[in-house]
Amino acid sequence: MLKQRVITALVLLMVGVGFLFVLPSEWVDLLVVVVLALMAYEWAGLTGWMRSLERLLYAWLSVLLFGYSLVFLPELTQSLSWQIATISLTALSVAAVLRFAQNGVWSDGWQRWMRLFGLFWLVNFSLVFSAVFQALGVWWLLFALSLVWITDTGAYFSGRRFGKHKLAVKVSPGKTWEGVYGGVGLAVVFAAIVALNTGLSMIALVAIVAVVAFLSVFGDLFESALKRQMGVKDSSQMLPGHGGWLDRFDALLLALPLFWLLWQWVI
């Protein structure tokens, strides 16, 4: 399993480096389209659509909506309507997690709402990925993405060492509040170091990172609740040793749009 995880991670890293640093910038949108389609295909399966045709049509609709919206970048993701939509999507995802954490299940009819929600959830992430790349460049994009990875790392070690108080047992039994604090703390330290080396306001950058790191946990929990509702361990087996694409991007689906929103407000 570990060997598979390492090999898969190295392949994904090489592909990402190739698209972000080697190929012309226009190719980044192609990468986003492919990942969006794969995530949408998995999302359709997690909402009860098992037939390949249904899942392919859902993926196609997601890509179509992304392609249409892409024409209006970067203005679209800097508009008031986009900001309201992003806040609403974030609030709904947090509310869904809290609901599941309380009851251990969502009410009947949840599939229809999740299919609609997923369409905007996945497309919004994809649009922001392209928008941040265009507006801020590859290094700030990588900074935003790394916040989730750093938070996960800090949460893992802090949770193992100090974890006592469970975060959401019915959603993810292994997560603890101590892990959350450790993950957010490590991300804040990282933000302070970056601020010192870029000349940005440390208070502003740390404030953004603290909020993004904390709420990114709900992105992870949201997908975990979705998988528990369906009774599956992974979103798919497309990535050997890692599960599916949603398993790799779950926290980022919330974190990256929130980062871009707060960057516009604060920075």
C-alpha positions in Angstrom: 0.0 0.0 0.0 2.8 2.4 0.9 4.6 1.7 -2.3 1.5 2.3 -4.3 0.9 5.6 -2.5 4.4 6.8 -3.2 4.3 5.9 -6.8 1.0 7.5 -7.4 2.0 10.6 -5.5 5.2 10.9 -7.6 3.3 10.5 -10.9 0.8 13.2 -9.8 3.6 15.5 -8.8 5.4 15.1 -12.1 2.2 15.8 -14.1 1.4 18.8 -11.9 4.9 20.2 -12.3 4.8 19.7 -16.1 1.5 21.6 -16.5 2.4 24.4 -14.1 6.0 25.0 -14.9 6.9 23.4 -18.3 3.9 23.6 -20.6 2.4 26.9 -21.8 0.0 28.5 -19.3 -3.0 27.8 -21.5 -2.5 24.1 -20.8 -3.4 24.6 -17.1 -7.1 24.9 -18.0 -6.9 21.5 -19.8 -5.5 20.0 -16.5 -8.4 21.6 -14.6 -11.0 20.2 -17.0 -9.7 16.7 -16.8 -9.6 16.8 -12.9 -13.0 18.4 -12.8 -14.5 15.7 -15.0 -13.0 12.9 -12.9 -14.2 14.5 -9.6 -17.7 15.0 -11.1 -17.8 11.4 -12.2 -17.0 10.3 -8.7 -19.4 12.8 -7.1 -22.2 11.3 -9.2 -21.4 7.9 -7.9 -21.4 9.2 -4.3 -24.9 10.6 -4.8 -26.4 7.3 -6.0 -25.8 7.3 -9.7 -24.2 4.0 -10.4 -24.6 3.7 -14.2 -21.7 4.9 -16.2 -23.9 6.9 -18.6 -25.4 8.9 -15.7 -22.0 9.7 -14.3 -20.6 10.6 -17.6 -23.4 13.0 -18.3 -22.9 14.6 -14.9 -19.2 15.0 -15.6 -20.0 16.5 -19.1 -22.4 19.0 -17.6 -19.8 20.1 -15.0 -17.2 20.6 -17.8 -19.8 22.5 -19.9 -20.6 24.8 -17.0 -16.9 25.4 -16.3 -16.1 26.1 -19.9 -19.0 28.7 -20.2 -17.9 30.4 -17.0 -14.2 30.4 -18.0 -15.0 33.0 -20.6 -15.6 35.5 -17.9 -12.5 35.0 -15.8 -11.0 36.6 -13.8 -13.9 39.2 -13.5 -16.4 36.5 -12.5 -14.5 35.4 -9.5 -14.0 38.9 -8.3 -17.7 39.9 -8.5 -20.1 40.4 -5.6 -22.3 37.6 -6.9 -19.4 35.1 -6.9 -18.5 36.2 -3.4 -22.0 35.7 -2.1 -22.2 32.3 -3.9 -18.9 31.2 -2.4 -19.9 32.2 1.1 -23.2 30.3 0.6 -21.5 27.2 -0.7 -19.1 27.2 2.3 -21.9 27.8 4.8 -24.0 25.0 3.3 -21.1 22.5 3.4 -20.4 23.3 7.1 -24.2 23.0 7.9 -24.3 19.6 6.1 -21.3 18.4 8.2 -22.9 19.6 11.5 -26.2 18.0 10.5 -24.5 14.6 9.8 -22.4 14.9 13.0 -25.6 15.3 15.0 -27.7 12.6 13.4 -25.3 10.3 11.6 -27.4 10.4 8.5 -29.0 12.9 6.1 -32.7 13.0 5.5 -34.5 11.4 2.5 -34.0 13.2 -0.7 -30.4 14.2 0.0 -29.2 12.8 -3.3 -31.0 15.4 -5.4 -29.7 18.3 -3.4 -26.1 16.9 -3.3 -26.1 16.5 -7.1 -27.1 20.1 -7.6 -24.7 21.3 -4.9 -21.8 19.2 -6.2 -22.2 20.8 -9.7 -21.5 24.3 -8.3 -19.1 23.1 -5.6 -16.7 21.4 -8.1 -17.0 24.0 -10.8 -16.4 26.8 -8.4 -13.2 25.2 -7.2 -12.1 24.7 -10.8 -12.8 28.3 -11.7 -10.9 29.6 -8.7 -7.9 27.4 -9.5 -7.7 29.0 -13.0 -8.4 32.5 -11.6 -5.7 32.3 -8.9 -3.2 31.0 -11.4 -4.0 33.9 -13.8 -4.2 36.6 -11.2 -1.5 35.7 -8.7 0.8 33.3 -10.5 1.9 29.7 -9.9 3.7 30.3 -6.6 0.8 31.9 -4.8 -1.4 29.1 -6.2 1.0 26.6 -4.7 0.9 28.5 -1.4 -2.9 28.3 -1.3 -2.8 24.6 -2.1 -0.1 23.9 0.4 -2.1 25.3 3.2 -4.3 22.2 3.2 -1.4 19.8 3.0 0.4 21.6 5.9 -2.8 21.7 8.0 -3.3 18.0 7.4 0.3 17.2 8.4 0.1 19.3 11.6 -3.3 17.8 12.4 -2.0 14.2 12.0 1.0 14.6 14.3 -0.8 16.8 16.8 -3.8 14.5 16.9 -1.6 11.4 17.4 0.4 13.0 20.2 -2.3 15.1 22.1 -5.6 14.0 20.7 -8.3 13.4 23.3 -11.4 15.3 22.4 -13.2 14.0 19.3 -14.2 16.4 16.6 -17.1 14.6 14.9 -17.3 10.9 15.8 -20.2 10.1 13.5 -18.3 11.7 10.5 -14.7 10.9 11.1 -13.9 9.1 14.4 -10.2 9.7 14.2 -10.2 13.5 14.1 -9.7 15.4 17.3 -9.9 19.1 18.3 -6.2 18.9 19.3 -5.4 17.8 15.8 -7.3 20.8 14.4 -5.4 23.2 16.6 -2.1 21.7 15.7 -2.9 21.8 12.0 -4.0 25.4 12.1 -1.0 26.4 14.2 1.4 24.9 11.8 -0.3 26.6 8.9 -0.1 30.0 10.7 3.6 29.5 11.3 4.1 28.8 7.6 2.1 32.0 6.7 4.2 34.1 9.1 7.4 32.9 7.4 6.0 33.6 4.0 4.9 37.1 5.1 8.4 37.9 6.4 9.9 36.9 3.0 7.3 38.6 0.7 6.7 41.9 2.4 3.0 41.3 2.9 1.3 42.2 6.1 1.9 39.4 8.5 -1.4 40.1 10.4 -3.4 40.0 7.1 -1.8 36.8 5.8 -1.9 35.0 9.1 -5.6 36.0 9.5 -6.5 34.6 6.1 -4.5 31.4 6.7 -6.0 30.8 10.1 -9.6 31.0 8.7 -8.8 28.9 5.6 -6.9 26.2 7.6 -9.7 25.9 10.2 -12.5 25.7 7.7 -10.6 23.4 5.4 -11.3 20.7 8.0 -15.0 20.9 7.1 -14.2 20.3 3.5 -12.6 17.0 4.5 -15.4 16.2 6.8 -18.0 17.0 4.1 -16.7 14.4 1.8 -16.3 11.9 4.7 -20.0 12.4 5.5 -20.9 11.9 1.9 -19.0 8.6 1.8 -20.5 7.4 5.1 -24.0 8.2 3.8 -23.2 5.9 0.8 -21.4 3.3 2.9 -18.1 3.5 1.0 -14.5 4.0 2.1 -13.2 5.9 -0.9 -14.7 8.0 -3.7 -13.2 5.6 -6.2 -10.1 3.5 -6.9 -8.7 5.6 -9.7 -5.6 6.6 -7.7 -3.9 3.4 -6.4 -3.1 3.8 -2.7 -5.0 7.1 -2.4 -8.6 6.2 -3.3 -10.2 8.7 -5.7 -9.8 12.3 -6.8 -12.3 13.6 -4.3 -10.3 11.9 -1.6 -7.3 14.0 -2.6 -9.1 17.3 -3.2 -11.9 17.3 -0.6 -10.5 19.9 1.7 -9.2 22.0 -1.2 -12.7 22.3 -2.6 -13.6 24.5 0.3 -10.2 26.0 1.1 -9.1 27.4 -2.3 -12.3 29.5 -3.1 -12.2 30.7 0.5 -8.6 31.7 0.2 -9.3 33.7 -3.0 -12.3 35.4 -1.4 -10.4 36.4 1.7 -7.4 37.5 -0.4 -9.6 40.0 -2.2 -11.0 41.3 1.0 -7.9 41.5 3.1 -4.8 41.7 0.8 
